[in-house]
């Protein structure tokens, strides 16, 4: 490991029984011996808390700690993450084992950080145990106070769902078609996030009593029904992610016909991670083929892809990268989740790539801390992300537009950020972006509408899409024309709306003598204010000639209201119209097969160019730049081999 440049390892995240083999019986022999070895080798250690895998003695004696299916059947011992956050027994025993781990090892000189649990809300981001129902009732009592208010605000009158006693309230349960009250379900997802965050913070608070100055607390992964921003603020010092781009090539996928950019799509995930923590780490970076004995079969990464994906993480802001794993497991469910070394433990090409990457990164270590430069932002908020899990109409438009906005950003080399929008968001967080997309903000609150209005009036360009302003915070539809709370800003109203059905063909709008696809859903717009400019009109369907795209000036800025869902062609046209398309085109020209990321530090720009194709790609520099790996000055045309990357200054 040391010879390959590996300086830090993570341990312990699934090792509860190594310290507590039987209830109340603690032994530190195994990890004491390991830490002695790490000390001799001068290896830094990130210690994981072991709560992702409760031991058999625990789940057998206390079955109430287990998570359940929606129909109440328990998930039994034998997998991982089969517990629930709200069991008082599990909270007590988890707190005790974390106390034992931290109390014994936090002072060790080789321990530099702590990972809480493992991949919070992975495997399951819904919880249906009796403990969850009991905790959900208390959550609702605190939030609504009375059943009368809960019934009123969550629309329980529909289908006679009103409650008359708190004992009648449950987490979602099995129903016909698995359909339940959407407003209560949205509240349930908020509850799941609160439960997971509280479980993380409980562990963080314990560790902070023992950790050395300068050490850090993190957790890994990014999964559903979890407010990662709040968890970061309340419990963590740094956020780490597990990056596995080879999922794009699993045998059940169709990478040849996919429009989702395959492994390059992980740049989209990394952009979301960056919104939580601008300078994040990668706790698990893909090193070999992924797969369990039960699912996720995948081919091995091609020569060069392991390095490509590590550089993808670094290009997007990762200042720490740890490969998963050192050696492929010879036993257990993950015998096909391949590591750097294979079962035979011999040197191989993957180890060669790790060594080469280590040497390659030596000259660019000072780049750590460099910021990522984005030309525009895409607003996201947890209310709408979770509402899209509740509402299939919302989900379909949200998924389509987000995919296409990312594709347009990538293929036009116009870097983007995801930007959190919440009721505590301030103008300063938005003002650094000249253009912000808010694709389908169905749920709007007055506070968010206010900050968006301020952003526009102070010079920003806000672009909104179909369905904006349809709902209030509980997911109830507002009895006012869309875009609801933004209508005064846009000067528009939605006259009518429809999905674009199969018999409708492609519905386009004509803009600047171009026909642009308006996507899978159309809001038919009408202008309400005289100062609204119609930029484009629909060219087919029963609303042919009606406004599809409008613009209105407000203060020093403008708002663009698009009645459709976004396609990559429409997004590129909007980026061009707003003057931010391909901002680095004069400095570097490259093919759509390559990604461009730009990081900046101390006034210097660092250009990361990544070739995701197996074929050679040509790039052209507009002026002389320095290759940070070779130190050579480069100009004019450069050829990148398949999967090759380059960093230029």
DACOR-V395439 format. One record per residue. N is the residue number from 1. PHI is phi as a letter, one per 30 degrees, with the letter a starting at -180 (NA if undefined). D_LAST is the distance of its C-alpha to the last C-alpha in Angstrom with 1 decimal. Layout:
n;phi;d_last
N;PHI;D_LAST
N;PHI;D_LAST
This chain:
n;phi;d_last
1;NA;30.6
2;d;29.5
3;d;28.8
4;d;26.5
5;j;24.5
6;d;26.3
7;c;27.0
8;b;28.4
9;b;31.1
10;c;33.0
11;b;36.8
12;i;39.9
13;d;39.2
14;b;42.2
15;c;44.4
16;e;47.0
17;d;50.0
18;d;48.5
19;c;49.2
20;b;52.0
21;d;53.9
22;b;56.9
23;e;57.2
24;i;57.2
25;c;56.9
26;c;53.6
27;b;52.4
28;c;49.2
29;e;49.9
30;d;47.4
31;d;44.3
32;d;45.6
33;d;45.6
34;d;42.1
35;d;40.7
36;d;42.4
37;d;40.5
38;d;37.2
39;d;38.0
40;d;38.8
41;d;35.6
42;h;33.5
43;c;32.3
44;d;31.2
45;b;33.2
46;c;32.8
47;c;36.4
48;c;37.4
49;d;40.5
50;c;42.8
51;d;44.1
52;d;42.8
53;b;45.6
54;d;48.9
55;d;51.3
56;d;54.4
57;d;56.8
58;d;55.2
59;d;55.2
60;d;58.7
61;d;60.2
62;b;58.4
63;d;57.9
64;d;57.3
65;d;53.7
66;d;52.9
67;d;51.1
68;b;53.2
69;d;53.0
70;d;53.9
71;d;57.5
72;j;57.7
73;d;57.5
74;d;55.7
75;d;52.7
76;d;54.0
77;d;52.6
78;k;50.7
79;c;47.3
80;b;44.8
81;h;44.3
82;c;48.0
83;c;48.8
84;c;49.0
85;d;47.5
86;c;50.7
87;d;53.3
88;e;54.6
89;d;55.3
90;d;51.8
91;d;50.3
92;d;52.6
93;d;52.0
94;d;48.2
95;e;48.2
96;d;50.4
97;d;48.2
98;d;45.0
99;e;47.0
100;d;48.0
101;e;44.5
102;d;42.9
103;d;45.9
104;d;45.9
105;c;42.2
106;d;40.2
107;d;40.9
108;d;39.8
109;d;37.1
110;d;35.1
111;d;35.1
112;c;31.9
113;a;32.3
114;b;34.6
115;c;34.3
116;d;37.1
117;h;39.0
118;a;37.0
119;h;35.6
120;e;37.8
121;i;39.6
122;d;38.5
123;i;41.5
124;b;43.4
125;c;42.5
126;b;46.1
127;b;48.9
128;b;52.6
129;d;54.6
130;d;57.5
131;d;55.4
132;d;52.9
133;d;55.8
134;d;57.2
135;d;53.9
136;d;53.2
137;d;56.6
138;d;55.7
139;d;52.3
140;d;54.2
141;d;56.9
142;d;54.3
143;d;52.5
144;c;55.6
145;i;58.5
146;b;61.2
147;d;61.8
148;d;62.9
149;d;59.5
150;d;57.7
151;e;60.0
152;d;59.5
153;d;55.7
154;c;55.0
155;i;57.5
156;d;59.7
157;d;62.6
158;d;61.3
159;h;63.3
160;h;65.2
161;c;62.5
162;d;63.6
163;c;64.0
164;c;66.9
165;b;66.1
166;d;62.8
167;d;64.0
168;d;63.6
169;d;59.8
170;b;57.7
171;d;54.1
172;e;53.9
173;b;56.5
174;d;57.4
175;b;58.9
176;d;59.8
177;i;56.5
178;h;54.7
179;c;54.7
180;b;55.1
181;e;54.8
182;d;51.2
183;d;51.1
184;d;52.4
185;d;49.9
186;d;47.0
187;d;48.3
188;d;48.6
189;d;44.9
190;d;44.2
191;d;46.7
192;e;44.9
193;d;41.6
194;d;43.6
195;d;45.2
196;d;42.1
197;d;40.4
198;d;43.5
199;d;43.6
200;d;40.1
201;d;40.7
202;e;44.0
203;d;42.2
204;d;39.4
205;d;42.1
206;d;43.9
207;d;40.8
208;d;40.0
209;d;43.4
210;c;42.4
211;d;38.7
212;d;37.2
213;e;35.1
214;j;31.4
215;d;32.2
216;b;31.2
217;b;33.0
218;b;31.5
219;b;32.7
220;b;31.2
221;j;31.1
222;b;31.5
223;b;34.9
224;d;37.4
225;h;39.8
226;b;37.8
227;d;36.2
228;d;33.1
229;d;32.0
230;d;35.5
231;d;35.5
232;d;32.1
233;d;33.5
234;c;36.8
235;b;36.4
236;c;32.8
237;c;30.2
238;a;27.3
239;c;27.4
240;b;26.8
241;b;26.9
242;c;28.2
243;c;26.1
244;b;28.1
245;d;26.7
246;d;29.3
247;e;31.9
248;d;31.0
249;c;32.6
250;e;35.8
251;d;38.8
252;d;40.2
253;d;37.1
254;b;36.8
255;d;33.1
256;d;34.1
257;c;35.5
258;d;33.5
259;c;31.7
260;c;29.9
261;i;26.8
262;h;28.0
263;d;25.6
264;d;22.9
265;d;25.3
266;d;24.3
267;d;21.2
268;d;24.0
269;d;25.6
270;d;22.4
271;d;22.0
272;d;25.6
273;d;24.9
274;d;22.1
275;d;24.8
276;d;26.9
277;b;24.4
278;e;20.9
279;c;19.9
280;c;22.1
281;b;22.8
282;c;24.0
283;d;27.4
284;b;28.1
285;c;25.5
286;e;27.1
287;b;27.9
288;b;30.8
289;d;33.2
290;c;34.5
291;l;38.2
292;c;41.4
293;d;44.8
294;c;45.8
295;a;42.9
296;i;39.2
297;d;39.5
298;a;36.2
299;d;34.9
300;d;32.7
301;e;28.9
302;d;28.0
303;e;26.1
304;j;22.4
305;d;23.1
306;e;23.4
307;d;19.8
308;e;18.7
309;d;20.6
310;d;19.3
311;d;15.6
312;e;17.0
313;d;18.3
314;d;15.2
315;d;13.2
316;c;16.1
317;k;16.3
318;d;18.2
319;c;17.8
320;b;20.7
321;b;21.7
322;b;25.2
323;d;26.6
324;c;30.0
325;b;32.1
326;d;32.6
327;b;35.7
328;d;37.4
329;d;40.5
330;c;43.8
331;b;45.8
332;j;45.7
333;d;44.4
334;c;40.8
335;d;41.7
336;c;39.5
337;c;36.5
338;d;34.9
339;c;32.8
340;d;30.7
341;c;34.0
342;c;37.0
343;e;40.6
344;d;41.2
345;i;38.7
346;c;37.5
347;e;34.0
348;b;32.4
349;d;29.3
350;d;28.1
351;d;28.3
352;d;26.4
353;d;23.5
354;d;23.5
355;d;23.5
356;d;20.7
357;d;18.6
358;e;19.4
359;d;18.3
360;d;15.0
361;d;14.3
362;e;15.3
363;d;12.1
364;c;10.5
365;d;13.7
366;d;12.6
367;d;10.7
368;e;14.4
369;j;15.6
370;d;12.6
371;d;14.3
372;c;14.2
373;c;14.2
374;c;17.2
375;d;18.7
376;a;22.2
377;b;24.4
378;c;27.3
379;d;30.1
380;b;32.0
381;b;35.0
382;d;37.1
383;e;40.3
384;d;39.2
385;d;37.5
386;d;40.8
387;d;42.9
388;d;41.3
389;d;42.6
390;d;46.1
391;c;46.2
392;d;45.7
393;d;45.6
394;d;42.7
395;e;41.0
396;d;41.1
397;d;39.5
398;d;36.9
399;d;35.8
400;d;35.7
401;d;33.6
402;d;31.1
403;d;30.4
404;d;30.0
405;d;27.8
406;d;25.3
407;d;25.7
408;d;25.1
409;e;21.9
410;d;20.6
411;d;21.9
412;c;20.8
413;h;17.3
414;c;18.3
415;d;17.3
416;b;20.3
417;c;21.7
418;c;25.3
419;b;27.0
420;d;30.3
421;c;33.2
422;b;36.2
423;d;39.1
424;c;37.2
425;d;34.0
426;c;33.4
427;e;32.1
428;e;29.1
429;d;27.8
430;c;28.0
431;d;27.3
432;d;23.5
433;c;23.6
434;d;24.8
435;b;26.3
436;b;28.0
437;c;29.9
438;b;33.0
439;e;34.2
440;b;37.6
441;d;38.5
442;e;42.1
443;d;42.8
444;b;42.3
445;c;43.4
446;d;44.3
447;d;41.7
448;d;38.9
449;d;40.3
450;d;40.3
451;d;36.7
452;d;35.7
453;d;38.0
454;d;36.4
455;e;32.9
456;d;34.2
457;d;36.2
458;c;33.3
459;j;31.2
460;d;29.9
461;c;30.5
462;c;32.2
463;c;32.9
464;c;35.7
465;c;37.4
466;e;40.8
467;i;43.0
468;e;41.4
469;i;43.9
470;d;46.4
471;b;47.1
472;c;47.5
473;d;46.2
474;d;48.9
475;i;48.1
476;d;51.2
477;d;51.1
478;d;51.4
479;d;54.4
480;a;52.5
481;d;50.6
482;d;47.0
483;d;44.3
484;h;46.5
485;d;45.1
486;c;42.5
487;d;45.2
488;d;45.7
489;d;42.0
490;d;41.8
491;i;45.2
492;b;45.9
493;b;48.1
494;c;48.2
495;d;51.4
496;a;51.4
497;a;49.0
498;a;49.0
499;d;47.2
500;d;46.6
501;d;49.1
502;d;49.3
503;d;52.0
504;d;49.9
505;i;47.3
506;d;44.0
507;c;44.4
508;c;42.1
509;b;41.5
510;c;41.2
511;b;38.4
512;h;37.6
513;i;39.6
514;b;37.7
515;c;39.3
516;b;37.3
517;d;38.4
518;c;39.4
519;i;39.2
520;c;41.9
521;b;43.4
522;b;44.4
523;d;45.3
524;c;47.5
525;c;46.6
526;b;48.8
527;d;48.1
528;c;49.9
529;c;48.5
530;d;49.1
531;d;45.5
532;d;44.0
533;c;42.5
534;d;42.9
535;d;39.8
536;a;41.1
537;b;44.3
538;d;45.3
539;c;46.6
540;a;48.8
541;i;50.9
542;d;53.6
543;c;51.3
544;e;50.2
545;j;49.5
546;d;48.8
547;d;45.5
548;c;42.6
549;b;39.8
550;b;40.3
551;b;38.5
552;b;39.7
553;d;38.5
554;b;39.0
555;i;38.3
556;c;34.9
557;b;33.6
558;a;34.9
559;b;35.8
560;c;35.9
561;c;38.5
562;c;38.2
563;d;41.3
564;c;39.9
565;c;37.6
566;d;34.0
567;c;33.1
568;d;29.6
569;d;30.8
570;d;32.2
571;d;29.1
572;d;27.0
573;d;29.7
574;d;29.5
575;d;25.8
576;d;26.3
577;d;29.3
578;d;27.6
579;i;24.7
580;b;21.8
581;d;21.5
582;h;18.2
583;d;16.3
584;c;13.0
585;d;15.3
586;d;14.6
587;c;10.8
588;a;11.5
589;c;15.0
590;b;16.1
591;d;19.4
592;d;21.1
593;d;21.1
594;c;17.4
595;c;16.1
596;c;13.0
597;b;12.1
598;b;9.8
599;c;9.9
600;b;9.8
601;a;11.0
602;h;12.4
603;i;11.1
604;c;7.3
605;c;6.0
606;c;4.8
607;c;6.2
608;c;9.1
609;b;11.3
610;b;14.8
611;c;17.7
612;d;20.9
613;d;23.1
614;d;25.0
615;c;24.5
616;d;21.8
617;b;19.6
618;c;18.0
619;b;14.8
620;b;14.2
621;d;11.3
622;d;12.6
623;a;10.8
624;d;9.1
625;b;5.5
626;c;5.1
627;d;6.6
628;d;6.7
629;d;10.3
630;c;11.7
631;i;9.9
632;d;10.6
633;d;9.3
634;b;9.8
635;a;11.6
636;i;14.4
637;d;15.6
638;b;14.5
639;c;17.1
640;c;16.6
641;d;19.8
642;e;21.8
643;i;20.2
644;d;17.1
645;b;13.7
646;b;10.1
647;c;6.9
648;b;3.8
649;b;0.0
